[in-house]
Amino acid sequence: MMEKYTETEKDASLQIRNIVARWPGSCHDRLSIIENHLIFNHSRLKFNFENGRYTRFLLIGDSGYAVQPYLLTPLQTTNTEPERLYNEALVRSRNVVERQYGVWKRRFPILSRGIQVDVNTAMTIIIVTAVLHNIAVEMNEDLPDNFDNPVEIEQEVHQHNNENQYAQHFRTMFINNHFNL
């Protein structure tokens, strides 16, 4: 069975804004953090953020990633109300991402079952289903069954030893500037 990982950018309308289907692998929870890091570390998106192309934007990552000045991740522990609100905002934002993947997989079940074809054909199928998904969103097609409500995301928080002090300071300043009531 051949499955493909994809690097995607999504938006709140559930459209896929960028997709790269070139990384072989399989999606299992234990391996997903390692494989997602491989994909992200080799992505044009990370390169562009690290080279200052998107200075007005931030990425939101789950706890599988270390905080960076351009990548906000959950706090391991929250001690204040602004920190709690920050973590809650990240979880709510991730709901959009998880929902987009769920709608896409529900619309094209082959993405959930595994694609049992040649690697190049699988890459084409992934990209084509993303394009068709976007067309369906643009044409206001009904959502597949069971996708009228947001997906609830469990908040997972992992300790990262490689979080740099500047990135931690940036996250603290972001929380103080945006979540203090």
WOLINRA-V174660 format. One record per pair of residues at least 12 apart in sequence whose ideal C-beta (glycine too) atoms are under 10 Angstrom apart, sorted by sequence separation. I is the first residue (numbers start at 1). J is the second residue. D is the distance in whole Angstrom. If there is no record, write none. Layout:
BEGIN
i = [I & I]
j = [J & J]
d = [D & D]
END
This chain:
BEGIN
i = [6 & 7 & 8 & 23 & 58 & 59 & 60 & 61 & 62 & 63 & 74 & 75 & 110 & 6 & 7 & 8 & 23 & 25 & 46 & 57 & 58 & 59 & 60 & 61 & 63 & 74 & 6 & 7 & 25 & 45 & 58 & 59 & 60 & 72 & 73 & 74 & 111 & 115 & 5 & 6 & 7 & 23 & 55 & 74 & 75 & 110 & 111 & 4 & 5 & 6 & 7 & 23 & 54 & 74 & 110 & 4 & 5 & 6 & 22 & 72 & 73 & 74 & 108 & 4 & 5 & 50 & 52 & 72 & 108 & 111 & 4 & 5 & 20 & 23 & 40 & 49 & 50 & 110 & 111 & 4 & 5 & 22 & 23 & 49 & 50 & 74 & 108 & 3 & 4 & 5 & 40 & 49 & 50 & 72 & 108 & 2 & 3 & 4 & 5 & 20 & 46 & 48 & 49 & 104 & 107 & 108 & 111 & 2 & 3 & 4 & 20 & 2 & 3 & 20 & 40 & 46 & 63 & 105 & 108 & 1 & 3 & 18 & 20 & 36 & 40 & 45 & 46 & 104 & 107 & 108 & 18 & 36 & 104 & 107 & 5 & 18 & 37 & 63 & 36 & 37 & 62 & 104 & 105 & 108 & 7 & 33 & 36 & 37 & 60 & 61 & 62 & 104 & 107 & 5 & 32 & 33 & 34 & 60 & 103 & 104 & 107 & 5 & 8 & 33 & 40 & 60 & 7 & 32 & 33 & 60 & 62 & 104 & 5 & 6 & 7 & 60 & 61 & 100 & 103 & 104 & 5 & 9 & 60 & 103 & 107 & 7 & 62 & 109 & 7 & 9 & 60 & 62 & 107 & 108 & 7 & 8 & 60 & 100 & 106 & 107 & 7 & 106 & 7 & 105 & 106 & 103 & 104 & 106 & 107 & 102 & 103 & 106 & 102 & 105 & 103 & 99 & 102 & 103 & 102 & 100 & 99 & 102 & 103 & 102 & 9 & 99 & 101 & 99 & 100 & 98 & 99 & 98 & 96 & 97 & 98 & 99 & 95 & 96 & 98 & 95 & 97 & 94 & 95 & 96 & 92 & 95 & 94 & 93 & 91 & 92 & 94 & 91 & 90 & 91 & 91 & 90 & 91 & 88 & 87 & 87 & 78 & 77 & 12 & 74 & 76 & 14 & 74 & 75 & 76 & 77 & 13 & 14 & 74 & 76 & 12 & 16 & 27 & 73 & 74 & 76 & 11 & 12 & 14 & 15 & 16 & 27 & 73 & 86 & 10 & 11 & 14 & 86 & 89 & 10 & 12 & 13 & 14 & 27 & 73 & 76 & 9 & 10 & 12 & 14 & 16 & 26 & 83 & 86 & 87 & 8 & 10 & 11 & 14 & 83 & 86 & 89 & 10 & 14 & 73 & 82 & 85 & 86 & 89 & 10 & 62 & 84 & 88 & 8 & 63 & 64 & 66 & 83 & 86 & 87 & 8 & 62 & 63 & 65 & 66 & 67 & 75 & 82 & 83 & 85 & 86 & 10 & 62 & 63 & 64 & 66 & 73 & 82 & 85 & 6 & 24 & 62 & 63 & 65 & 66 & 67 & 68 & 69 & 72 & 80 & 82 & 84 & 85 & 8 & 62 & 63 & 64 & 66 & 67 & 68 & 71 & 75 & 80 & 82 & 83 & 85 & 22 & 63 & 66 & 67 & 69 & 70 & 74 & 75 & 78 & 82 & 6 & 21 & 24 & 65 & 66 & 68 & 69 & 72 & 73 & 81 & 82 & 24 & 67 & 68 & 69 & 71 & 72 & 80 & 81 & 82 & 23 & 67 & 69 & 70 & 71 & 75 & 80 & 81 & 21 & 22 & 66 & 67 & 69 & 21 & 66 & 67 & 68 & 69 & 72 & 20 & 21 & 67 & 68 & 72 & 19 & 21 & 22 & 67 & 6 & 21 & 67 & 69 & 20 & 21 & 4 & 19 & 20 & 21 & 67 & 3 & 19 & 21 & 3 & 21 & 3 & 4 & 19 & 3 & 4 & 16 & 19 & 1 & 2 & 3 & 18 & 19 & 58 & 1 & 2 & 3 & 16 & 17 & 1 & 2 & 16 & 1 & 2 & 4 & 15 & 16 & 19 & 1 & 2 & 58 & 2 & 6 & 16 & 17 & 4 & 8 & 15 & 16 & 2 & 3 & 4 & 14 & 15 & 2 & 6 & 14 & 15 & 2 & 4 & 5 & 6 & 13 & 15 & 16 & 4 & 8 & 14 & 15 & 3 & 4 & 14 & 15 & 33 & 6 & 13 & 13 & 33 & 11 & 29 & 14 & 14]
j = [18 & 19 & 20 & 35 & 70 & 71 & 72 & 73 & 74 & 75 & 86 & 87 & 122 & 19 & 20 & 21 & 36 & 38 & 59 & 70 & 71 & 72 & 73 & 74 & 76 & 87 & 20 & 21 & 39 & 59 & 72 & 73 & 74 & 86 & 87 & 88 & 125 & 129 & 20 & 21 & 22 & 38 & 70 & 89 & 90 & 125 & 126 & 20 & 21 & 22 & 23 & 39 & 70 & 90 & 126 & 21 & 22 & 23 & 39 & 89 & 90 & 91 & 125 & 22 & 23 & 68 & 70 & 90 & 126 & 129 & 23 & 24 & 39 & 42 & 59 & 68 & 69 & 129 & 130 & 24 & 25 & 42 & 43 & 69 & 70 & 94 & 128 & 24 & 25 & 26 & 61 & 70 & 71 & 93 & 129 & 24 & 25 & 26 & 27 & 42 & 68 & 70 & 71 & 126 & 129 & 130 & 133 & 25 & 26 & 27 & 43 & 26 & 27 & 44 & 64 & 70 & 87 & 129 & 132 & 26 & 28 & 43 & 45 & 61 & 65 & 70 & 71 & 129 & 132 & 133 & 44 & 62 & 130 & 133 & 32 & 45 & 64 & 90 & 64 & 65 & 90 & 132 & 133 & 136 & 36 & 62 & 65 & 66 & 89 & 90 & 91 & 133 & 136 & 35 & 62 & 63 & 64 & 90 & 133 & 134 & 137 & 36 & 39 & 64 & 71 & 91 & 39 & 64 & 65 & 92 & 94 & 136 & 38 & 39 & 40 & 93 & 94 & 133 & 136 & 137 & 39 & 43 & 94 & 137 & 141 & 42 & 97 & 144 & 43 & 45 & 96 & 98 & 143 & 144 & 44 & 45 & 97 & 137 & 143 & 144 & 45 & 144 & 46 & 144 & 145 & 143 & 144 & 146 & 147 & 143 & 144 & 147 & 144 & 147 & 146 & 143 & 146 & 147 & 147 & 147 & 147 & 150 & 151 & 151 & 59 & 149 & 151 & 150 & 151 & 150 & 151 & 151 & 150 & 151 & 152 & 153 & 150 & 151 & 153 & 151 & 153 & 151 & 152 & 153 & 150 & 153 & 153 & 153 & 152 & 153 & 155 & 153 & 153 & 154 & 155 & 155 & 156 & 155 & 155 & 157 & 157 & 157 & 93 & 155 & 157 & 96 & 156 & 157 & 158 & 159 & 96 & 97 & 157 & 159 & 96 & 100 & 111 & 157 & 158 & 160 & 96 & 97 & 99 & 100 & 101 & 112 & 158 & 171 & 96 & 97 & 100 & 172 & 175 & 97 & 99 & 100 & 101 & 114 & 160 & 163 & 97 & 98 & 100 & 102 & 104 & 114 & 171 & 174 & 175 & 97 & 99 & 100 & 103 & 172 & 175 & 178 & 100 & 104 & 163 & 172 & 175 & 176 & 179 & 101 & 153 & 175 & 179 & 100 & 155 & 156 & 158 & 175 & 178 & 179 & 101 & 155 & 156 & 158 & 159 & 160 & 168 & 175 & 176 & 178 & 179 & 104 & 156 & 157 & 158 & 160 & 167 & 176 & 179 & 101 & 119 & 157 & 158 & 160 & 161 & 162 & 163 & 164 & 167 & 175 & 177 & 179 & 180 & 104 & 158 & 159 & 160 & 162 & 163 & 164 & 167 & 171 & 176 & 178 & 179 & 181 & 119 & 160 & 163 & 164 & 166 & 167 & 171 & 172 & 175 & 179 & 104 & 119 & 122 & 163 & 164 & 166 & 167 & 170 & 171 & 179 & 180 & 123 & 166 & 167 & 168 & 170 & 171 & 179 & 180 & 181 & 123 & 167 & 169 & 170 & 171 & 175 & 180 & 181 & 122 & 123 & 167 & 168 & 170 & 123 & 168 & 169 & 170 & 171 & 174 & 123 & 124 & 170 & 171 & 175 & 123 & 125 & 126 & 171 & 111 & 126 & 172 & 174 & 126 & 127 & 111 & 126 & 127 & 128 & 174 & 111 & 127 & 129 & 112 & 130 & 113 & 114 & 129 & 114 & 115 & 127 & 130 & 113 & 114 & 115 & 130 & 131 & 170 & 114 & 115 & 116 & 129 & 130 & 115 & 116 & 130 & 116 & 117 & 119 & 130 & 131 & 134 & 117 & 118 & 174 & 119 & 123 & 133 & 134 & 122 & 126 & 133 & 134 & 121 & 122 & 123 & 133 & 134 & 122 & 126 & 134 & 135 & 123 & 125 & 126 & 127 & 134 & 136 & 137 & 126 & 130 & 136 & 137 & 126 & 127 & 137 & 138 & 156 & 130 & 137 & 138 & 158 & 137 & 156 & 143 & 147]
d = [10 & 7 & 8 & 7 & 6 & 5 & 5 & 5 & 7 & 9 & 8 & 6 & 9 & 5 & 4 & 9 & 10 & 8 & 9 & 8 & 7 & 7 & 8 & 9 & 8 & 5 & 6 & 8 & 9 & 8 & 6 & 9 & 9 & 8 & 10 & 10 & 8 & 10 & 9 & 5 & 9 & 7 & 9 & 10 & 9 & 7 & 7 & 10 & 8 & 9 & 7 & 5 & 7 & 5 & 9 & 5 & 9 & 8 & 9 & 9 & 7 & 8 & 8 & 8 & 4 & 8 & 9 & 7 & 9 & 6 & 7 & 7 & 8 & 8 & 9 & 8 & 9 & 7 & 10 & 7 & 5 & 9 & 10 & 9 & 7 & 9 & 9 & 8 & 8 & 8 & 8 & 4 & 10 & 9 & 4 & 7 & 7 & 9 & 7 & 9 & 9 & 9 & 7 & 10 & 8 & 9 & 10 & 10 & 5 & 9 & 7 & 9 & 6 & 8 & 10 & 9 & 10 & 9 & 7 & 8 & 10 & 9 & 9 & 9 & 7 & 10 & 9 & 7 & 8 & 7 & 8 & 9 & 7 & 6 & 9 & 7 & 7 & 9 & 6 & 7 & 8 & 10 & 10 & 10 & 9 & 9 & 8 & 9 & 9 & 9 & 9 & 5 & 7 & 6 & 10 & 9 & 9 & 6 & 7 & 10 & 10 & 8 & 10 & 4 & 9 & 10 & 5 & 7 & 8 & 10 & 6 & 10 & 9 & 8 & 7 & 5 & 9 & 9 & 9 & 10 & 6 & 10 & 7 & 8 & 8 & 8 & 9 & 9 & 5 & 7 & 10 & 10 & 8 & 9 & 8 & 10 & 8 & 9 & 8 & 5 & 7 & 4 & 9 & 9 & 7 & 6 & 9 & 7 & 9 & 10 & 6 & 6 & 8 & 10 & 10 & 9 & 8 & 5 & 6 & 10 & 7 & 10 & 10 & 6 & 9 & 9 & 9 & 6 & 9 & 9 & 5 & 5 & 8 & 9 & 9 & 9 & 5 & 9 & 6 & 6 & 9 & 9 & 7 & 10 & 8 & 5 & 5 & 9 & 9 & 8 & 9 & 5 & 9 & 8 & 5 & 8 & 10 & 8 & 7 & 8 & 9 & 8 & 9 & 6 & 5 & 7 & 8 & 7 & 8 & 10 & 9 & 9 & 5 & 6 & 6 & 7 & 10 & 9 & 9 & 9 & 8 & 10 & 7 & 8 & 10 & 10 & 9 & 8 & 7 & 10 & 4 & 10 & 10 & 6 & 10 & 9 & 9 & 9 & 8 & 10 & 10 & 10 & 9 & 9 & 7 & 8 & 10 & 8 & 9 & 9 & 9 & 8 & 6 & 9 & 5 & 8 & 5 & 8 & 8 & 10 & 8 & 10 & 7 & 8 & 8 & 10 & 9 & 8 & 8 & 8 & 9 & 6 & 8 & 10 & 8 & 9 & 5 & 9 & 10 & 7 & 10 & 5 & 10 & 9 & 5 & 9 & 7 & 5 & 6 & 4 & 9 & 7 & 4 & 10 & 7 & 9 & 5 & 8 & 8 & 10 & 8 & 9 & 9 & 8 & 10 & 9 & 9 & 9 & 9 & 9 & 9 & 5 & 5 & 8 & 8 & 8 & 9 & 8 & 7 & 8 & 9 & 8 & 5 & 8 & 6 & 9 & 10 & 9 & 10 & 4 & 10 & 10 & 9 & 10 & 8 & 9 & 5 & 9 & 8 & 8 & 5 & 10 & 10 & 5 & 10 & 10 & 6 & 9 & 8 & 7 & 10 & 5 & 9 & 9 & 9 & 8 & 9 & 7 & 8 & 6 & 7 & 6 & 5 & 4 & 10 & 10 & 8 & 9 & 7 & 9 & 8 & 8 & 9 & 9 & 10 & 9 & 10 & 5 & 9 & 4 & 10 & 10 & 10 & 5 & 9 & 7 & 9 & 10 & 10 & 9 & 6 & 10 & 10 & 8 & 9 & 10 & 10 & 5 & 7 & 10 & 5 & 9 & 7 & 6 & 10 & 9 & 9 & 5 & 6 & 9 & 9 & 10 & 8 & 6 & 5 & 5 & 7 & 8 & 9 & 8 & 10 & 10 & 8 & 8 & 6 & 9 & 6 & 9 & 5 & 10 & 8 & 6 & 9 & 8 & 6 & 8 & 5 & 5 & 6 & 9 & 10 & 10 & 8 & 9 & 8 & 9 & 10 & 9 & 5 & 7 & 9 & 5 & 9 & 10 & 6 & 8 & 10 & 8 & 6 & 9 & 8 & 10 & 10 & 8 & 9]
END
